[in-house]
Amino acid sequence: LDVSGDGGGAASADVVVALHACGVLSDVALGHACSAGAAFVVCPCCFRSNPHLRVPLPGGGERSAPSADARGMAPEEWLGVDPGAYGDLTGLAEVQGDSGLQREAMHAVCALRAEAVEREWRGRVHHPGARIETSIRTFPVGLSTRNLCLVGRFGG
């Protein structure tokens, strides 16, 4: 994916895959998938990283807010959350020493992302009868403590 903000990216992609998608890079990948109507697998990590990135949502989707510029929109706006609350939530996703709390916060961030994808998709239906299925999947924590994947499949 091109995250330079120059309008390049996943315009003709069938699938967007983002592994070790640090922080807002997960949202950037999801924005590209929505724009292209592409399926996706996004494995987020480092939830507080890359706060300078913006979510690319070209052309008139439901979430294309007035404050969105040519580079896209702020991640908190894309997710529909208060910036302070989002900062608290991503901080909890990075907490050390309480894996239960960390896991719940990571799941909550992924759930916000899944909802954002669904809102965006509803606002830019690519063809009649189109739909999206999103899910949050896990893999064994022994492989990584960042063991969540956000998976989306567009169909119709």
Disulfide bonds with the S-S distance in Angstrom:
none
